[in-house]
């Protein structure tokens, strides 16, 4: 999974966009998928940059398969968004 690195018991990635509207649109798409999976990221957004961290709280705040599944979906959304 490009963009993702495992660090401090979290999967972390930074995504860049041309402007705030594109970044927010991406976050909206991620929110819909995260809600469907009942797995919600920690994230931040400053202008055109979105930072996302994933860990599974129910497993003791470690990286699990649930995080890898959502990370793959987020990566697909980013590729489609940038296309």
C-alpha positions, 0 to 999 in steps of 0.5 A: 500500500503506497503512502502507508507506513506502520509506526507507533502501533498505527498505520499512517499516511499523508495525502495531498490535493490541489486545494481544500475542496478536493481534500474535503471531498476525499475526506467525505468519501473516506467517511462514508466507507469508514462508517460502513466498516464501523472503523473510524480513522483519526485524521487531520486536514490543513488546506490541501493535506489530509493526514490519516492514522488507523489503529483498532481501539477494541484490540488495544490500539494496535494495527489489525487486519481491520486497519489494513482493509480500510487503508486499502480502501482509502488508497483506492479512493485516493487513486480514483480521486486523483484520476 
